[in-house]
Amino acid sequence: MSSTLNSNESVSSSKKKIIVLGSGPNRIGQGIEFDYCCVHGLLAIKECGYEAIMVNCNPETVSTDFDIADKLYFEPVFWEHLWEIIELEKPEGIIVQLGGQTALKLAKRLHNRGIKIIGTSFDSMDIAEDRGRFSDLLKELDIPYPDYGTAYTAEEAIEVANKVGYPVLVRPSYVLGGQRMRIVINDEEVEKACISILKHIPDNKILIDHFLDRCQEAEVDAIFDGENFHVMGVMEHIEPAGIHSGDSNAVLPAFNLTPLVITTMEYYSEKIARALNIKGLINIQFAIKNDKVYVIEANPRASRTTPFIAKAYGIPYLNIATKVMLGAHKLTDFTMEKKLEGYAIKEPVFSFEKFPGVNKELGPEMKSTGEAIRFIKDLRDPYFRTLYKERSMNLSK
């Protein structure tokens, strides 16, 4: 579609169509992992008999190759472009779970226009993404979470921070890669963090959480089809909670958590998936302190670790999840045999040498530009032992 020439070279077919939204250009917090998700989603859509339409604008990714989707719109993943495509194609629905935060952010506009979102509904996504609504849900479900409060101004935020107790994590809703998240220890720092959020992301609700210091972090990736719940993987982070999950080394399966902690995480995950009426993918992050499990957040979409788990276990999880979203299959239709011997370590990749002068200290805002996978036979592996020994449980200010 060409806006400059005011012409349209796209011809709509009479087939039933599904549109997949990509994640746009690669940037910190959102990159090639979501392209993997989109590609496998497109292949699953074709297998279910639909015309698969891809909307993405990144020339470096496989999802924009000419032979992956039935039709590719090489357009920015912005509402104005998307609406024109929807009007022309009239799809059965749109998948937003595979394109990271960029795709997810368009769910509200799709919902307001009455366009079907394939899989989890907009309201369920909004509960998970709106930090305040999500914490209210956890309270209802009797699931432990760090004490929190919400604010719209710096003055309200200072009041809340004093109520929940320092240190606190100040963060906005609906962001990618931990954007503008800060761990702060006094009123002055809360004010600075809020001004930064309101300046760059105006009209955003600010959530102030009590920060659980010196505790372990772990995450669960799962698929729910409305009846059956399947845990794809439990990953344990080597770095402490407070360092963004994209920047931490993580081990699959968990290596140091007790069976009780793992069972509790899986139980809470299923409880949340059922309460949110998830259809498809969900990622839930946990903090573990003194063997007590706290829920930090839930992402109602493919996470950047979903492709990692699929590759480590040798199971086409994205294909399965897409067929579940479409309602074409239930989880019971698939045999999922995990083939991993030993452990897989997710290693973050940083590009600090390309950005001289950038602060290299890790925190809740993501700084890695990618990730690699390393397989080890057992925990006696020298690489793992060094990694675990040198981890710091103290976050730098």
C-alpha positions in Angstrom: 0.0 0.0 0.0 1.5 3.3 -1.0 0.4 6.5 0.8 2.7 8.7 -1.4 1.2 7.7 -4.7 -2.3 7.3 -3.2 -2.5 3.9 -4.8 -3.0 0.3 -3.7 -1.4 -2.7 -5.2 -2.9 -5.2 -2.7 -5.7 -7.4 -3.9 -7.8 -9.0 -1.2 -8.8 -12.6 -1.7 -12.0 -14.3 -0.6 -10.2 -16.7 1.8 -10.6 -16.5 5.6 -7.7 -14.4 6.9 -5.8 -14.0 10.1 -3.4 -11.0 10.6 -0.3 -11.3 12.7 1.2 -8.1 14.1 5.0 -8.0 14.3 7.2 -6.0 16.7 8.6 -3.5 14.2 12.3 -2.5 14.2 14.6 -4.3 16.6 15.4 -2.3 19.7 16.5 -2.9 23.3 13.7 -4.7 25.1 12.2 -6.2 22.0 14.0 -8.0 19.2 14.5 -11.1 17.2 12.9 -13.4 19.7 9.4 -12.1 18.7 10.2 -12.6 15.1 10.7 -16.4 15.8 7.2 -16.3 17.5 5.6 -14.6 14.5 7.2 -17.0 11.9 5.9 -20.1 13.8 2.5 -18.4 14.3 2.2 -17.8 10.5 3.0 -21.4 9.7 0.4 -22.6 12.2 -2.2 -20.3 10.7 -1.6 -21.7 7.2 -1.8 -25.3 8.6 -5.3 -24.4 10.0 -6.4 -23.4 6.5 -6.4 -19.6 6.9 -4.6 -17.0 4.7 -1.7 -15.8 6.9 -1.1 -12.0 6.7 2.0 -10.5 8.3 2.3 -6.8 9.2 5.8 -5.8 10.1 8.5 -3.3 8.9 11.9 -4.9 9.8 13.9 -6.0 6.7 16.3 -8.0 8.9 13.8 -10.6 10.1 12.5 -13.9 8.7 8.8 -12.9 9.2 9.2 -10.3 6.4 10.8 -12.9 4.0 8.7 -13.2 0.8 7.9 -16.9 1.3 6.8 -17.0 5.0 3.4 -15.3 5.0 0.7 -15.6 2.3 0.8 -11.9 2.2 3.2 -9.4 3.7 2.5 -5.7 4.5 5.8 -4.1 4.9 4.3 -1.3 7.0 5.1 0.4 10.3 3.2 -1.3 13.2 1.1 1.8 13.8 -2.6 2.1 14.1 -3.1 4.4 11.0 -1.4 1.8 8.8 -3.0 -1.2 10.4 -6.6 0.3 10.1 -6.2 0.7 6.3 -5.1 -2.9 6.0 -8.0 -4.2 8.2 -10.5 -2.2 6.1 -9.2 -3.8 2.9 -8.6 -7.4 4.1 -11.5 -7.8 6.6 -9.8 -10.5 8.6 -11.4 -13.1 10.9 -9.2 -11.7 13.6 -5.8 -10.3 14.6 -3.1 -12.0 16.7 -1.3 -9.6 19.1 0.3 -12.2 21.4 3.3 -12.9 19.2 4.8 -9.4 18.4 5.9 -8.3 21.9 4.8 -5.1 23.5 4.4 -3.1 20.2 1.6 -5.5 19.0 0.0 -5.7 22.5 -0.3 -1.9 22.7 -2.6 -1.9 19.7 -5.1 -4.2 21.4 -7.1 -1.4 23.0 -7.8 0.3 19.6 -8.7 -3.0 18.0 -11.1 -3.7 20.9 -12.7 -0.2 20.6 -13.3 -0.7 16.9 -14.9 -4.1 17.5 -12.2 -6.1 15.7 -11.7 -9.6 17.0 -8.5 -10.2 18.9 -7.5 -13.9 18.5 -6.8 -15.6 21.9 -6.9 -13.7 25.2 -9.5 -10.8 25.3 -8.5 -7.2 25.6 -9.9 -6.8 29.1 -7.9 -9.8 30.4 -4.7 -8.3 28.7 -5.5 -5.0 30.3 -5.8 -6.5 33.8 -2.3 -8.1 33.4 -0.7 -5.0 31.9 -2.2 -2.4 34.2 -0.1 -2.9 37.3 -2.8 -1.6 39.6 -5.6 -3.8 38.3 -3.3 -6.8 38.3 -2.3 -6.3 42.0 -6.0 -6.0 42.8 -6.6 -9.4 41.1 -3.7 -11.0 43.1 -5.3 -9.7 46.3 -8.6 -11.4 45.3 -6.9 -14.7 44.5 -5.0 -14.6 47.8 -1.6 -14.7 46.0 1.3 -13.0 47.7 2.7 -9.9 46.0 4.9 -7.0 47.1 2.9 -4.2 48.9 2.0 -1.5 46.3 0.1 1.7 45.5 -0.7 3.7 42.4 -0.3 7.4 41.6 -0.8 9.9 38.9 1.5 12.7 40.3 4.9 12.9 42.0 3.2 14.1 45.2 0.9 11.1 45.3 3.8 8.8 44.5 5.9 10.1 47.5 2.9 9.5 49.8 2.5 5.9 48.5 6.3 5.2 48.7 6.3 6.2 52.4 3.3 4.0 53.0 4.7 0.8 51.4 8.2 1.4 52.7 11.6 2.0 51.0 13.3 0.7 48.9 10.5 1.0 46.2 10.3 0.1 42.5 8.7 3.0 40.5 7.3 1.8 37.2 4.7 2.7 34.5 2.2 0.4 32.9 2.2 -0.9 29.3 6.0 -0.6 28.6 8.6 -2.8 27.0 12.0 -3.7 28.4 11.4 -2.2 31.8 11.4 1.3 30.3 11.7 4.1 32.9 11.6 1.6 35.8 13.7 2.7 38.8 14.6 1.3 42.2 14.6 4.3 44.6 15.4 4.8 48.3 14.1 8.3 49.2 11.4 10.9 48.4 13.8 13.0 46.2 14.5 9.9 44.0 10.8 9.1 43.8 10.1 12.6 42.5 12.9 12.4 39.9 11.6 9.0 38.7 8.0 10.2 38.4 9.0 13.4 36.5 10.9 11.2 34.1 7.9 8.9 33.5 5.4 11.7 33.1 7.7 13.6 30.8 8.3 10.7 28.4 5.1 8.7 28.8 2.4 11.3 29.7 -1.0 10.2 31.2 0.5 6.9 32.4 -0.5 5.4 35.7 2.6 5.0 38.0 2.9 1.9 40.2 5.0 2.0 43.3 5.9 -1.4 44.7 7.8 -2.3 47.8 11.1 -3.7 46.5 12.0 -7.1 47.8 15.8 -6.9 48.3 18.2 -9.8 48.0 15.8 -12.4 46.8 15.8 -14.9 43.9 13.8 -14.4 40.8 12.2 -17.1 38.6 9.7 -17.2 35.8 7.1 -19.6 34.3 6.0 -19.7 30.7 2.8 -21.5 30.0 -0.1 -22.2 27.6 -3.7 -22.3 28.6 -6.6 -23.4 26.3 -9.5 -22.6 28.7 -9.5 -26.0 30.2 -6.0 -27.5 30.3 -2.8 -25.7 31.6 0.6 -26.7 30.4 3.9 -25.3 31.9 6.4 -24.9 29.0 9.2 -24.2 31.4 10.4 -22.9 34.8 13.5 -20.7 34.5 15.6 -19.7 37.5 17.6 -16.5 37.3 21.1 -16.4 38.5 21.1 -12.7 39.2 18.9 -11.3 42.0 15.4 -9.9 41.6 15.6 -6.3 40.5 17.7 -7.0 37.4 15.5 -7.1 34.4 14.7 -10.6 33.2 16.2 -9.8 29.8 19.5 -8.9 31.4 19.9 -11.9 33.7 21.4 -15.3 33.0 18.7 -17.8 33.5 18.8 -21.6 33.8 16.2 -24.1 32.4 15.0 -26.1 34.3 15.3 -24.5 37.7 18.4 -25.9 39.6 18.3 -24.5 43.1 14.6 -24.0 44.0 12.9 -26.5 46.2 10.1 -28.7 44.8 7.7 -26.9 47.1 8.6 -23.5 45.6 8.4 -24.8 42.0 5.0 -26.4 42.7 3.7 -23.2 44.3 4.8 -21.2 41.3 3.0 -23.5 38.9 -0.1 -23.5 41.1 -0.2 -19.7 41.2 0.4 -19.5 37.4 -2.5 -21.7 36.7 -4.7 -19.8 39.1 -3.8 -16.5 37.4 -4.3 -18.0 33.9 -7.8 -19.2 34.8 -8.8 -15.9 36.5 -7.6 -14.0 33.4 -9.3 -16.4 31.1 -6.1 -16.7 29.1 -6.3 -18.3 25.7 -2.8 -19.0 24.4 0.5 -17.8 26.0 1.3 -16.3 29.4 4.6 -15.5 31.2 4.6 -14.9 35.0 7.6 -13.6 37.0 8.2 -14.4 40.6 10.4 -13.3 43.5 11.3 -15.9 46.1 12.3 -14.7 49.6 12.8 -17.1 52.6 11.0 -19.8 50.5 7.9 -17.5 50.2 6.8 -17.0 46.5 5.6 -13.5 45.4 4.2 -12.7 42.0 5.9 -9.7 40.4 4.1 -9.5 37.1 2.3 -11.4 34.3 2.7 -10.9 30.5 -0.4 -12.2 28.5 1.7 -12.8 25.4 4.8 -14.6 24.1 7.8 -13.6 26.2 11.3 -13.4 25.0 12.0 -16.7 26.7 9.3 -18.6 24.8 11.6 -19.3 21.8 14.4 -20.2 24.1 12.3 -22.8 25.9 11.0 -24.2 22.6 14.5 -24.6 21.3 15.9 -26.0 24.5 13.2 -28.6 24.8 12.8 -29.3 21.1 9.0 -28.7 21.2 7.2 -26.4 18.6 5.5 -24.4 21.4 4.6 -21.4 19.3 2.9 -23.6 16.7 0.9 -25.3 19.4 0.0 -22.0 21.1 -1.2 -20.4 17.9 -3.5 -23.4 17.1 -4.8 -23.1 20.7 -5.5 -19.3 20.2 -7.3 -20.0 16.9 -9.5 -22.6 18.7 -8.4 -25.2 16.2 -6.9 -27.5 18.8 -6.8 -28.2 22.5 -3.6 -29.0 24.4 -4.6 -32.6 24.7 -4.3 -32.9 20.9 -0.5 -32.6 21.2 2.2 -34.9 22.6 4.9 -32.7 24.2 8.0 -34.6 25.1 10.8 -32.5 26.6 14.1 -33.6 25.0 16.6 -31.6 27.1 19.4 -33.5 28.7 21.1 -31.5 31.4 20.4 -27.7 31.5 20.1 -24.8 29.1 21.4 -21.4 30.1 20.0 -18.2 28.6 22.9 -15.7 28.3 22.2 -12.0 27.7 24.2 -10.3 24.9 25.3 -6.7 25.5 26.6 -4.1 23.0 28.2 -1.7 25.4 31.3 -1.3 23.2 29.0 0.2 20.5 27.6 2.8 23.0 30.6 4.4 24.7 29.6 6.4 27.8 26.5 4.3 28.6 26.1 3.2 32.2 26.8 -0.5 32.3 25.3 -1.2 35.7 22.3 -3.5 35.5 18.9 -2.7 37.0 15.2 -3.0 36.3 15.5 -1.2 32.9 16.7 -3.7 30.2 20.1 -3.1 28.5 20.9 -6.3 26.6 20.5 -6.4 22.9 19.9 -10.1 22.4 20.5 -13.5 24.0 22.4 -16.8 23.3 21.7 -20.3 24.5 24.4 -22.6 26.1 23.8 -26.2 26.9 25.6 -27.9 29.9 25.4 -31.5 30.9 25.3 -30.9 34.7 25.9 -28.3 37.4 29.6 -29.2 37.7 30.1 -27.5 34.3 33.0 -24.9 34.8 31.2 -22.1 33.0 28.1 -22.5 35.2 30.2 -22.7 38.4 32.0 -19.5 37.5 28.8 -17.7 36.6 27.1 -18.8 39.8 30.1 -18.0 42.0 30.5 -14.5 40.6 26.9 -13.4 40.8 26.2 -10.5 43.1 23.2 -10.5 45.3 23.6 -6.8 45.9 22.1 -4.4 43.4 24.2 -1.3 42.8 22.5 2.0 43.2 
